[in-house]
Amino acid sequence: MGSIEDVRRIDLIAEESKRDGISTDEFIKRILQSAIRTGNPFINPNSQFIVLGFDGFPRNIFPCGSFDDADEAVECARRKTEGESLYSDGEEISATFHVFTKEGMLVSK
């Protein structure tokens, strides 16, 4: 997957946050808060970094990991994205994974 697809997936946050009338940082914080409220087993509310998956087909954004170390979070996102090539149609990977701080700032693409 090329950088154009990465940008398109990250732009999904901008689109959704604009629709909701909030900042992109606030949008990410709401995803994290929802995951904590619903008891998502992949999210530790005390962690500093969150890995979010961006599903390209239904355009869902979902939390799938939390870490205290940025390098560990980035490595997790990289491994998960590489693993998605198994589910790819050859042109688009079904999901990509990116790291954000718990304050909603993008750490990795």
N, C-alpha and C positions, 0 to 999 in steps of 0.2 A: 504494500500500500504506500502510495506516495504522500508527500506533504500536503497536496491539495485536499486529499481525503481527510488528513489529520485536521486541517483548518476547518473543513466542512463539519466535522464532528464537534470540534470545540465551539464553532459558531452556533451549534444547536443550543448551547447554554445561553448565549446572547439572545437568540430568538425566544426561547422559553422565558427567560427573565424579563425581556421587554414585554412579552404578552402579559406577564403577571405584574408588570409595573414596579419591578424591583431591580437592584443591581445584580450583576453576575455573581459577586461574592456572596450576597444574601441568598441567591438561588442555591448555591452549593451548600451553604450552611443549613438551609432548609432540607436538602436531601439528607445531610448528615443527621440532623435532628429527627427526621422521620425514621431513619434507620435505627436510631437509638430508641425512640418511642415504641417502635414495633418489635424491638428485640432482635434485630438482625445479628446473627451469630458471628458475622465477619467484622463487626465494628465494635471497637472498644472506645467508649466515650472519652477516655482519658488520653488517647493517642493523639499525636501531633499531626499526622499525615494520613490521608485517606486515598485509597485507590478507587477510582470510579470507572465503570465499564460503560462504553457507549455502543449500544447495539445499532448497527447501521440499517437493519431491515425494518424493524418496527419503530426505530428512533427512540428507544428507551435509554435512560441514564440510570445506572444502578450502582450502589456501593458494594464493593467486594473485598475489602481488606483495609486494615488500619495498622499503622506502625508508628513507633517513636523515632525511628531513624529514617531520614530521607533517602539514603542510598538503598536501604532495604525495600522501601516502598517503590522506588524507581525500578529496582531489579524485579520485583513482583509484577509491576505493570508491563515491563518488557517481556518477561516470560509468558504472561497471560496473552499478550498480543501476538507473540510468535506462535503460541499454541492454537490460536484461532485460525491460522492458515489452513488447518485441517478441515475447517467448516466453510472455507472460502469458495466462491464461484470462479476464482481465477482472476477476477478484476477487482473485487471488493472483499475485504476481510469482514466477516460477520460482526465482530466486535473488536474495539480497540480499548485500551486501558490507559488512564492518565492519573497523575498524582496531584493532589491539591493539599494545601494546609487546611487545618480545621477552621481557619478563618475564611476559606474559600479562594485562596490565591493559587493559580496554576504553578506547579513545580516542574512538571515534565510533560512533554508531548511524545 
